[in-house]
Amino acid sequence: MPKSGGLSFWTHSVPFSTVGADTPTACCFSYVARQIQRKFIEDYFETSSQCSQPGVIFLTKRGRQVCADPNENWVQEYVTDLELNA
């Protein structure tokens, strides 16, 4: 898994097709260990409710995807900030 500055910038996700769906869904199976600097985050999306655990996938300015725990305060703050500035 690629690393940058000690942080994992690759998603821990596996695409799969759900019944009746034509598009793959990303699921998080583990979360980034440390907070990512906000300046690197461009967008986000939440994982499907069909995934085994909840997740927020942040999209970085370099086009990478990072799984984060939606219960972490910093994740909630980033999501709120991204929504307000969309």
Buried (B, 14 or more C-beta within 10 A) or exposed (E): EEEEEEBBBBBBBEEEEEEEEEEEBBBBEEBBEEBBEEEBBEEBEBBBEEBEEBBBBBBBEEEBBBBBBBEBEEBBEBBEEBEEEE
